[in-house]
Amino acid sequence: MSRLPPSAREIWKEFHWAFFIDTQGLILCMKRFERALNQGDLEAACVELNAASDLMEASAAAMVLAGMFTREEYETDIRVSMAPPNVSSEGFSGLMSWEHGVLVGIWRDLRSKFSSLPDVLEQPHARFCDAYRKMADGHVHVCAKFVGDEAQSLRYQDRDAIENLRRFGKSRLAMIDPPKSGKRVVT
């Protein structure tokens, strides 16, 4: 018996679930990264930052794979599923997920640590920031594929969706890659 290929909604949902699982792993890595820094265990901090990069790259791939169907399928099924009465609130967005809120809070709290990382963590930190850029670019790519450059954001009806994603990407990147404080620890 042959299997039917997955529907657009199945693709969308399953790769978003993968994205959220990666994000949950990222939360754990960031908490362990902070603990390792606080304990002066730079080897463990390096391991956690590299694991976080792997999860961020997996998130980037999940974001792109979530959009592996046609624009018509997006417009007639996916976008409709993200608006009332299919969801309970106007302006549905991944920003509403607990994972997003927790991760952004952790990054905000780590900002000062990211600005003064020991030299030994410079390379893993650069990889982490590059992985974030890939993930953010993947989100922009999928959005642009389906709604184009002029569409309004589902969350902020008065804003351009693509520009809004780019703005969020820049603000999140500023948390994890702030200007260096000059108080770097040399190891």
JODA-V622735 format. One record per pair of residues at least 4 apart in sequence whose C-alpha atoms are under 8 Angstrom apart, sorted by the first residue. I is the first residue (numbers start at 1). GAP is how many residues later the second one is. D is the distance in Angstrom with one decimal. If there is no record, write none. Layout:
# JODA-V622735
i=I gap=GAP d=D
i=I gap=GAP d=D
This chain:
# JODA-V622735
i=6 gap=4 d=5.8
i=6 gap=5 d=6.3
i=7 gap=4 d=6.3
i=8 gap=4 d=6.1
i=8 gap=60 d=7.7
i=8 gap=61 d=5.9
i=8 gap=65 d=6.4
i=8 gap=66 d=7.4
i=8 gap=69 d=7.8
i=8 gap=70 d=7.5
i=9 gap=4 d=6.0
i=9 gap=68 d=7.0
i=9 gap=69 d=6.1
i=10 gap=4 d=5.9
i=11 gap=4 d=6.1
i=11 gap=54 d=7.8
i=11 gap=55 d=5.7
i=11 gap=56 d=7.6
i=11 gap=57 d=7.3
i=12 gap=4 d=6.1
i=12 gap=54 d=4.7
i=12 gap=55 d=6.5
i=12 gap=66 d=7.6
i=13 gap=4 d=6.1
i=13 gap=53 d=7.5
i=14 gap=4 d=6.3
i=14 gap=52 d=7.6
i=15 gap=4 d=6.1
i=15 gap=47 d=5.2
i=15 gap=48 d=6.9
i=15 gap=50 d=6.6
i=15 gap=51 d=5.0
i=16 gap=4 d=6.2
i=16 gap=46 d=6.9
i=16 gap=47 d=7.0
i=16 gap=50 d=6.5
i=17 gap=4 d=6.2
i=18 gap=4 d=6.1
i=18 gap=41 d=7.4
i=18 gap=44 d=6.4
i=19 gap=4 d=6.2
i=19 gap=39 d=7.6
i=19 gap=40 d=5.0
i=19 gap=43 d=5.7
i=19 gap=44 d=6.9
i=20 gap=4 d=6.2
i=20 gap=79 d=7.1
i=21 gap=4 d=6.3
i=22 gap=4 d=6.1
i=22 gap=33 d=5.5
i=22 gap=34 d=7.1
i=22 gap=36 d=6.9
i=22 gap=37 d=6.0
i=23 gap=4 d=6.2
i=23 gap=32 d=7.4
i=23 gap=33 d=7.7
i=23 gap=36 d=7.4
i=23 gap=76 d=6.5
i=23 gap=77 d=7.7
i=23 gap=80 d=7.7
i=24 gap=4 d=6.6
i=24 gap=75 d=6.4
i=25 gap=4 d=6.2
i=25 gap=27 d=7.7
i=25 gap=30 d=7.0
i=26 gap=4 d=6.1
i=26 gap=26 d=5.3
i=26 gap=29 d=6.2
i=26 gap=30 d=7.3
i=26 gap=77 d=7.8
i=27 gap=4 d=6.3
i=27 gap=72 d=7.8
i=27 gap=75 d=7.4
i=27 gap=76 d=5.7
i=27 gap=79 d=7.7
i=28 gap=4 d=6.2
i=29 gap=4 d=5.8
i=29 gap=19 d=5.3
i=29 gap=20 d=7.1
i=29 gap=22 d=6.9
i=29 gap=23 d=5.8
i=30 gap=4 d=6.2
i=30 gap=18 d=7.1
i=30 gap=19 d=7.5
i=30 gap=22 d=7.1
i=30 gap=76 d=7.2
i=31 gap=4 d=6.3
i=31 gap=75 d=7.6
i=32 gap=4 d=6.0
i=32 gap=13 d=7.5
i=32 gap=16 d=6.7
i=33 gap=4 d=6.2
i=33 gap=11 d=7.2
i=33 gap=12 d=4.8
i=33 gap=13 d=7.8
i=33 gap=15 d=5.3
i=33 gap=16 d=6.5
i=34 gap=4 d=6.1
i=34 gap=11 d=7.4
i=34 gap=76 d=7.4
i=35 gap=4 d=6.2
i=36 gap=4 d=6.1
i=36 gap=5 d=5.0
i=36 gap=6 d=6.6
i=36 gap=8 d=5.8
i=36 gap=9 d=5.1
i=37 gap=4 d=6.0
i=37 gap=5 d=6.3
i=37 gap=8 d=6.0
i=41 gap=4 d=6.3
i=42 gap=4 d=6.0
i=42 gap=78 d=7.7
i=42 gap=79 d=7.6
i=43 gap=4 d=6.4
i=44 gap=4 d=6.2
i=45 gap=4 d=6.1
i=45 gap=76 d=7.9
i=46 gap=4 d=6.1
i=46 gap=75 d=6.2
i=46 gap=78 d=6.5
i=47 gap=4 d=6.1
i=48 gap=4 d=6.0
i=49 gap=4 d=6.2
i=49 gap=75 d=6.1
i=49 gap=76 d=6.7
i=49 gap=79 d=6.7
i=50 gap=4 d=6.3
i=50 gap=74 d=5.9
i=50 gap=77 d=7.7
i=50 gap=78 d=7.0
i=51 gap=4 d=6.3
i=52 gap=4 d=6.1
i=52 gap=76 d=6.9
i=53 gap=4 d=6.1
i=53 gap=74 d=6.5
i=53 gap=75 d=4.6
i=53 gap=76 d=8.0
i=53 gap=78 d=5.7
i=53 gap=79 d=7.7
i=54 gap=4 d=6.2
i=54 gap=77 d=7.7
i=55 gap=4 d=6.1
i=56 gap=4 d=6.2
i=56 gap=72 d=7.7
i=56 gap=75 d=5.6
i=56 gap=76 d=6.1
i=56 gap=79 d=6.5
i=57 gap=4 d=6.4
i=57 gap=74 d=5.3
i=57 gap=75 d=7.5
i=57 gap=77 d=7.0
i=57 gap=78 d=6.6
i=58 gap=4 d=6.1
i=59 gap=4 d=6.1
i=59 gap=76 d=6.2
i=60 gap=4 d=6.4
i=60 gap=71 d=7.8
i=60 gap=74 d=5.9
i=60 gap=75 d=3.8
i=60 gap=76 d=7.3
i=60 gap=77 d=8.0
i=60 gap=78 d=5.6
i=60 gap=79 d=7.6
i=61 gap=4 d=6.0
i=61 gap=74 d=7.5
i=61 gap=77 d=7.5
i=62 gap=4 d=5.9
i=63 gap=4 d=7.1
i=63 gap=72 d=7.3
i=63 gap=75 d=5.9
i=63 gap=76 d=5.9
i=63 gap=79 d=7.3
i=64 gap=4 d=7.3
i=64 gap=74 d=5.6
i=64 gap=75 d=7.1
i=64 gap=77 d=7.5
i=64 gap=78 d=6.1
i=67 gap=75 d=5.8
i=69 gap=4 d=6.7
i=69 gap=5 d=7.5
i=70 gap=4 d=6.4
i=70 gap=76 d=7.9
i=71 gap=4 d=6.2
i=71 gap=74 d=7.2
i=71 gap=75 d=5.1
i=71 gap=76 d=7.9
i=72 gap=4 d=6.1
i=73 gap=4 d=5.6
i=73 gap=5 d=6.8
i=74 gap=4 d=4.7
i=74 gap=5 d=5.8
i=74 gap=72 d=6.6
i=75 gap=4 d=5.4
i=75 gap=5 d=6.9
i=75 gap=71 d=7.6
i=76 gap=4 d=6.4
i=77 gap=4 d=6.1
i=78 gap=4 d=6.7
i=79 gap=4 d=7.0
i=80 gap=6 d=7.5
i=81 gap=5 d=5.4
i=81 gap=6 d=7.2
i=82 gap=4 d=6.4
i=82 gap=5 d=6.1
i=82 gap=10 d=6.0
i=83 gap=4 d=5.6
i=83 gap=6 d=7.6
i=83 gap=7 d=6.6
i=83 gap=8 d=7.4
i=83 gap=9 d=6.6
i=84 gap=4 d=6.1
i=84 gap=5 d=6.5
i=84 gap=6 d=6.6
i=87 gap=5 d=7.3
i=90 gap=65 d=7.4
i=91 gap=63 d=5.0
i=91 gap=64 d=3.7
i=91 gap=65 d=6.5
i=91 gap=66 d=7.5
i=92 gap=4 d=7.3
i=92 gap=62 d=6.2
i=92 gap=63 d=5.6
i=93 gap=4 d=7.8
i=93 gap=61 d=6.9
i=93 gap=62 d=5.8
i=94 gap=6 d=7.2
i=95 gap=5 d=5.9
i=95 gap=6 d=7.1
i=96 gap=4 d=7.2
i=96 gap=5 d=7.5
i=97 gap=4 d=6.7
i=98 gap=4 d=6.1
i=99 gap=4 d=6.1
i=100 gap=4 d=6.1
i=101 gap=4 d=6.1
i=102 gap=4 d=6.2
i=103 gap=4 d=6.2
i=104 gap=4 d=6.0
i=104 gap=68 d=7.5
i=105 gap=4 d=6.2
i=106 gap=4 d=6.1
i=107 gap=4 d=6.0
i=107 gap=65 d=8.0
i=107 gap=68 d=5.9
i=107 gap=69 d=6.2
i=108 gap=67 d=5.8
i=108 gap=68 d=7.9
i=110 gap=4 d=6.1
i=110 gap=65 d=7.7
i=110 gap=66 d=7.5
i=111 gap=4 d=6.3
i=111 gap=64 d=5.2
i=111 gap=65 d=5.9
i=111 gap=66 d=7.7
i=111 gap=67 d=6.7
i=112 gap=4 d=6.7
i=112 gap=66 d=7.9
i=113 gap=4 d=6.0
i=114 gap=62 d=6.1
i=114 gap=63 d=6.4
i=114 gap=64 d=6.7
i=114 gap=66 d=7.9
i=115 gap=62 d=7.0
i=115 gap=63 d=5.4
i=115 gap=64 d=5.9
i=115 gap=65 d=4.4
i=115 gap=66 d=5.5
i=115 gap=69 d=7.9
i=116 gap=64 d=5.9
i=116 gap=65 d=5.7
i=116 gap=66 d=6.8
i=116 gap=67 d=5.5
i=116 gap=68 d=4.5
i=116 gap=69 d=6.9
i=117 gap=4 d=6.3
i=117 gap=5 d=7.0
i=117 gap=67 d=5.5
i=117 gap=68 d=6.4
i=118 gap=4 d=7.0
i=118 gap=66 d=5.4
i=118 gap=67 d=4.2
i=118 gap=68 d=5.5
i=118 gap=69 d=6.6
i=119 gap=65 d=6.9
i=119 gap=66 d=6.4
i=119 gap=67 d=5.5
i=119 gap=68 d=6.5
i=120 gap=66 d=7.6
i=120 gap=67 d=6.6
i=121 gap=4 d=5.9
i=122 gap=4 d=6.2
i=123 gap=4 d=6.3
i=124 gap=4 d=6.2
i=125 gap=4 d=6.2
i=126 gap=4 d=6.2
i=127 gap=4 d=6.1
i=128 gap=4 d=6.3
i=129 gap=4 d=6.3
i=129 gap=44 d=7.1
i=129 gap=47 d=6.9
i=129 gap=48 d=6.7
i=130 gap=4 d=6.3
i=131 gap=4 d=6.3
i=132 gap=4 d=6.1
i=132 gap=41 d=7.3
i=133 gap=4 d=5.9
i=133 gap=36 d=7.7
i=133 gap=40 d=7.6
i=134 gap=4 d=6.0
i=135 gap=4 d=6.4
i=136 gap=4 d=6.4
i=136 gap=29 d=7.8
i=136 gap=30 d=7.7
i=136 gap=33 d=5.8
i=137 gap=4 d=6.0
i=138 gap=4 d=6.3
i=139 gap=4 d=6.2
i=139 gap=26 d=7.6
i=140 gap=4 d=6.0
i=140 gap=22 d=6.1
i=140 gap=25 d=6.3
i=140 gap=26 d=7.2
i=141 gap=4 d=6.1
i=142 gap=4 d=6.5
i=143 gap=4 d=5.8
i=143 gap=5 d=7.1
i=143 gap=18 d=7.6
i=143 gap=19 d=6.8
i=144 gap=4 d=4.4
i=144 gap=5 d=5.9
i=144 gap=18 d=6.6
i=147 gap=4 d=5.5
i=148 gap=14 d=7.9
i=149 gap=11 d=7.7
i=149 gap=12 d=7.6
i=149 gap=13 d=6.1
i=150 gap=10 d=6.1
i=150 gap=11 d=7.3
i=150 gap=12 d=7.6
i=151 gap=9 d=5.7
i=151 gap=10 d=5.8
i=151 gap=11 d=7.6
i=152 gap=4 d=7.3
i=152 gap=5 d=5.6
i=152 gap=6 d=6.6
i=152 gap=7 d=5.5
i=152 gap=8 d=4.6
i=152 gap=9 d=5.0
i=153 gap=4 d=5.4
i=153 gap=5 d=7.4
i=153 gap=6 d=5.8
i=153 gap=7 d=5.7
i=153 gap=8 d=4.0
i=153 gap=9 d=7.8
i=153 gap=11 d=7.3
i=154 gap=7 d=7.5
i=159 gap=4 d=7.8
i=159 gap=5 d=6.6
i=160 gap=4 d=5.9
i=161 gap=4 d=6.2
i=162 gap=4 d=6.3
i=163 gap=4 d=6.1
i=164 gap=4 d=6.2
i=165 gap=4 d=6.0
i=166 gap=4 d=6.2
i=167 gap=4 d=6.3
i=168 gap=4 d=6.1
i=169 gap=4 d=6.0
i=170 gap=4 d=6.1
i=171 gap=4 d=6.6
i=172 gap=4 d=6.7
i=173 gap=4 d=5.7
i=173 gap=5 d=7.7
i=174 gap=4 d=5.0
i=180 gap=4 d=7.8
